[in-house]
Every structure is written in structure tokens, then in C-alpha cells.
Amino acid sequence: MRLVDCRECPLRQRKIFTPFTEEELTYMQRFKVGEMTLDAGRTFLQEGSSSPQLFTVLSGMGIRYKLLENGARQVVNFLLPGDFAGLQAAIMGEMKHSAEATTEVHLCVFDRAELWNLFRRHPLRAYDLTWLAAMEEHYLGEAVVSIGQRDARQRVAWSLLKLFQRLRAVGMGVRNIVPLPYRQQDLADALGLSLVHTNKTLARLRSEGLASWAEGKLRIDDPSRLATVAVMDLEAPEQRPLI
């Protein structure tokens, strides 16, 4: 399979991603060492490992998660096209969570050893890594607020709306429908809810005409109504860097 040239990257066409200069494109093409396609269910970053590679999700969807010693799982967040993964191992020496493909996932692969050259040669693009790390912290802060202060209906509404907006921003939506191939258990593990409670909450939102998630597709006809339920402002996703 022919590798995707960075100049032809389909993600670069999306307004949610900041543009590259010609010099940055040339360097990123050298920084990229290959691509990898994984079947659904495959783990590509393992908690406690020191991965020599960094990844950008080119297509497909996945999850980041942590496992407790008793087998309980906490989904940290959801991996969508354009997301960057593996930075923890580059900075901290090992991964503090795992990453798994939910669907078939196509990854751009970068050599971790070249990371410091990125900082030296392209400080503005390297700053983007700092931005991504800060945004990750911001998202985790929002998730903590949801788990600590939102009730189940509000939590589920918040999570579905966030996913809906991000997926539409990367072109994975047709009008009011986006693909959402996760399991209800994944959502439950992300929001600190039981599977039964999550199922009942989803059924309630569906009966109220607020959100319908079935057969791997999420439909939201009126995002502003769902935002009111989620106790959040309805804002478009921020423009973000693409590595």
C-alpha cells in the first residue's frame, strides 16, 4: 500500500487543523517513518512500555485506557482521526496508559528518537506538542468535572455531544449523524457509570428526542438542546495542530 504523502494528507483539508508551511511539510515527511494498519481490538501502546514510536491516527477510532489491579478499566478518552499518541513514553520514559483500536485503525508512525530534532529545527511545530498536551489536560479536567459534578444524564449528554462535534469537524458526519462504533461499556468506563445505568440513560435521551445511538451511529438533531442538558456551552471545537 502506498504511503500517504504529508502533502496529500486528507486530514489537512479540514479547517479544524492548523496549516503547515512548506518547510514544515518537508520536515514532517522525513519525521514520518511509515504507516501501520491495525485490526479492531489490537493494542498499539501498552501501559508500562517504552514505545520507540509515536503515532497520529490517520483514520479509524480507538480508546486510551488504564487497568487497575483488580481488572477494572477506566477509559481515559477516545482516539479520533488527527489525535497524537505516544508522547508520554517519549517524555516520561514509559506509557502511563494503553491505547487500543476500536475499529480498523490506520496510523502514521514517527520515530521517537527524532522528537528532539523537531524541537530544535521547528520550534513552532514543537510548540504544538505542548498545546496538544495542554488540551489533553484540559479535556481530562472536563471529564473530572463531569464525573464529580454532573449526574448520569448530564454526563452522557456531555460525552455524546463532545464526540459528535469532534467527528463532524474531521468530516465523519452526514448532517446530523456521525459514526460511533464504540460499545456502551466504553462510554460507561469513561464516565464512571455502570453499564445498566448507561443503557437506561441512553434510552431516556432517545425517548426525549435528544440523542439516538444505535448500530454504531449517533444522531443528534438539536445540539443546542443536548448542550442545555449537559450544562455546557455549545462551542465549535478549537482549531488544533496536526502532527
C-alpha positions as CSV (number, residue, x, y, z in Angstrom):
1,M,0.0,0.0,0.0
2,R,1.3,3.4,-1.0
3,L,2.2,5.7,1.9
4,V,0.2,8.8,2.3
5,D,2.4,11.8,1.4
6,C,2.0,14.5,4.1
7,R,1.2,17.0,1.3
8,E,-1.8,14.8,0.3
9,C,-3.0,14.1,3.9
10,P,-6.8,14.1,3.8
11,L,-6.8,15.5,7.4
12,R,-5.0,18.7,6.3
13,Q,-8.1,19.7,4.3
14,R,-10.1,20.0,7.5
15,K,-10.4,23.5,8.9
16,I,-10.1,22.2,12.4
17,F,-6.3,21.6,11.8
18,T,-3.8,24.4,11.6
19,P,-2.0,24.7,8.3
20,F,1.6,23.7,7.6
21,T,4.3,25.8,6.0
22,E,6.1,24.2,3.0
23,E,9.3,23.8,5.2
24,E,7.3,22.1,7.9
25,L,5.7,19.7,5.4
26,T,9.1,18.7,4.1
27,Y,10.4,18.0,7.6
28,M,7.3,16.1,8.7
29,Q,7.6,13.9,5.6
30,R,11.1,13.0,6.9
31,F,9.9,12.7,10.5
32,K,7.3,10.1,9.4
33,V,8.9,6.7,9.1
34,G,5.9,4.7,8.0
35,E,2.3,3.7,8.5
36,M,0.5,0.9,10.3
37,T,-2.9,-0.6,10.0
38,L,-4.4,-2.4,12.9
39,D,-7.5,-4.6,13.2
40,A,-10.2,-3.7,15.8
41,G,-9.2,-4.8,19.2
42,R,-5.4,-4.5,18.7
43,T,-3.4,-2.7,21.4
44,F,-0.7,-0.4,19.9
45,L,0.5,1.3,23.1
46,Q,0.8,-0.7,26.3
47,E,0.8,0.8,29.8
48,G,4.3,0.5,31.3
49,S,6.1,0.0,28.0
50,S,8.6,2.3,26.4
51,S,7.4,2.6,22.8
52,P,10.1,3.7,20.3
53,Q,7.3,5.1,18.1
54,L,4.8,8.0,18.1
55,F,1.5,7.8,16.2
56,T,-1.1,10.0,14.6
57,V,-4.5,8.5,13.9
58,L,-5.0,8.9,10.2
59,S,-8.3,7.1,10.1
60,G,-10.3,4.9,12.4
61,M,-11.2,5.2,16.1
62,G,-9.8,3.9,19.3
63,I,-9.6,4.4,23.1
64,R,-7.0,5.2,25.7
65,Y,-7.5,3.3,29.0
66,K,-6.0,2.3,32.3
67,L,-6.4,-1.1,34.0
68,L,-6.5,-1.5,37.8
69,E,-5.0,-4.5,39.5
70,N,-8.5,-5.9,40.1
71,G,-9.2,-5.8,36.3
72,A,-11.4,-2.7,36.4
73,R,-10.9,-0.4,33.4
74,Q,-11.0,3.4,33.2
75,V,-11.4,4.8,29.7
76,V,-9.2,7.9,29.7
77,N,-10.6,9.3,26.4
78,F,-11.5,8.4,22.9
79,L,-9.0,8.4,20.0
80,L,-10.2,10.0,16.8
81,P,-8.6,10.9,13.4
82,G,-5.9,13.5,13.9
83,D,-5.1,12.6,17.5
84,F,-1.5,12.1,18.5
85,A,-0.5,9.2,20.8
86,G,2.7,8.0,22.5
87,L,4.1,11.3,23.8
88,Q,4.0,10.0,27.4
89,A,6.7,7.4,26.6
90,A,8.8,10.0,24.9
91,I,8.8,12.4,27.8
92,M,8.3,10.1,30.8
93,G,10.1,7.0,29.7
94,E,7.1,4.8,29.6
95,M,3.4,4.8,28.8
96,K,1.0,5.6,31.7
97,H,-2.0,4.2,29.8
98,S,-2.7,1.8,27.0
99,A,-4.2,2.6,23.5
100,E,-6.4,0.2,21.6
101,A,-8.0,0.2,18.2
102,T,-11.9,0.1,18.3
103,T,-12.3,-0.1,14.5
104,E,-9.6,-0.8,11.9
105,V,-7.2,2.0,12.5
106,H,-4.6,3.5,10.1
107,L,-1.7,5.2,11.9
108,C,1.1,7.5,10.7
109,V,4.2,6.3,12.5
110,F,7.1,8.6,13.7
111,D,10.5,7.8,15.2
112,R,10.6,8.8,18.8
113,A,14.3,9.4,18.6
114,E,13.7,12.2,16.1
115,L,11.5,14.1,18.5
116,W,14.2,16.4,19.9
117,N,15.2,17.3,16.3
118,L,11.7,18.6,15.9
119,F,12.1,20.9,18.9
120,R,15.5,22.1,17.6
121,R,14.6,22.7,14.0
122,H,10.9,23.6,14.1
123,P,10.1,25.2,17.5
124,L,6.7,26.4,16.4
125,R,5.6,22.9,15.4
126,A,7.2,21.5,18.5
127,Y,5.1,24.0,20.5
128,D,2.1,22.3,19.0
129,L,3.1,19.2,21.1
130,T,2.8,21.4,24.2
131,W,-0.6,22.6,23.0
132,L,-1.8,19.1,22.5
133,A,-0.6,18.1,25.9
134,A,-2.3,21.1,27.5
135,M,-5.5,20.3,25.6
136,E,-5.3,16.7,26.8
137,E,-5.0,18.1,30.4
138,H,-8.0,20.4,29.7
139,Y,-10.1,17.5,28.5
140,L,-9.2,15.4,31.5
141,G,-10.2,18.3,33.7
142,E,-13.6,18.5,32.0
143,A,-14.0,14.7,32.4
144,V,-13.3,15.0,36.1
145,V,-15.9,17.8,36.4
146,S,-18.4,15.6,34.7
147,I,-17.7,12.6,36.9
148,G,-17.7,14.7,40.0
149,Q,-20.5,17.2,39.4
150,R,-22.8,16.1,36.6
151,D,-25.5,13.5,37.1
152,A,-25.7,10.5,34.7
153,R,-27.9,12.2,32.2
154,Q,-25.7,15.2,32.1
155,R,-22.5,13.1,31.8
156,V,-23.8,11.1,28.9
157,A,-25.1,14.2,27.1
158,W,-21.8,15.9,27.6
159,S,-19.8,13.0,26.2
160,L,-22.0,12.3,23.2
161,L,-22.0,16.0,22.2
162,K,-18.2,16.3,22.5
163,L,-17.8,13.2,20.3
164,F,-20.4,14.4,17.9
165,Q,-18.7,17.8,17.4
166,R,-15.2,16.3,17.0
167,L,-16.3,13.7,14.5
168,R,-18.2,16.3,12.4
169,A,-15.1,18.5,12.5
170,V,-12.9,15.8,10.9
171,G,-15.5,15.1,8.2
172,M,-17.0,12.0,9.7
173,G,-20.6,13.1,9.7
174,V,-23.6,13.4,7.3
175,R,-25.9,16.2,8.5
176,N,-27.0,15.1,12.0
177,I,-25.4,11.6,12.0
178,V,-21.9,10.5,12.8
179,P,-20.3,7.1,13.2
180,L,-19.9,6.0,16.8
181,P,-18.6,2.4,16.8
182,Y,-17.9,2.2,20.5
183,R,-19.7,-0.1,22.9
184,Q,-21.9,1.2,25.7
185,Q,-19.3,-0.3,28.1
186,D,-16.7,2.0,26.7
187,L,-18.9,5.0,27.4
188,A,-19.7,3.6,30.9
189,D,-16.0,3.1,31.7
190,A,-15.2,6.7,30.5
191,L,-17.9,8.3,32.7
192,G,-17.8,6.2,35.9
193,L,-21.2,4.7,35.4
194,S,-22.4,1.1,35.4
195,L,-23.4,-0.5,32.1
196,V,-27.0,-0.7,33.2
197,H,-27.2,2.9,34.3
198,T,-25.6,4.0,31.0
199,N,-28.1,1.9,29.0
200,K,-31.0,3.4,30.9
201,T,-29.7,6.9,30.4
202,L,-29.2,6.5,26.7
203,A,-32.7,5.1,26.4
204,R,-34.0,8.2,28.3
205,L,-32.2,10.6,26.0
206,R,-33.5,8.7,23.0
207,S,-37.1,8.9,24.3
208,E,-36.7,12.6,24.8
209,G,-35.6,13.1,21.2
210,L,-32.2,14.4,22.3
211,A,-29.8,11.7,21.1
212,S,-30.0,8.3,19.5
213,W,-27.1,5.9,19.5
214,A,-27.7,2.6,17.7
215,E,-25.9,0.3,15.3
216,G,-22.7,2.2,15.5
217,K,-24.3,5.6,14.6
218,L,-25.1,8.6,16.7
219,R,-27.8,11.0,15.8
220,I,-28.3,14.4,17.4
221,D,-30.9,16.6,15.7
222,D,-30.6,19.6,18.0
223,P,-27.2,20.0,19.6
224,S,-28.2,23.1,21.5
225,R,-30.9,21.2,23.4
226,L,-28.4,18.5,24.3
227,A,-25.9,21.1,25.4
228,T,-28.5,22.5,27.8
229,V,-29.0,19.1,29.3
230,A,-25.2,18.7,29.5
231,V,-24.8,22.0,31.3
232,M,-22.3,23.2,28.8
233,D,-21.9,26.0,26.3
234,L,-22.3,24.9,22.7
235,E,-19.0,25.9,21.1
236,A,-17.3,24.7,17.9
237,P,-14.1,22.6,18.6
238,E,-11.0,24.7,18.7
239,Q,-8.6,24.6,15.8
240,R,-5.9,22.2,16.7
241,P,-2.4,21.2,15.5
242,L,-1.8,18.1,13.3
243,I,1.4,16.2,13.8
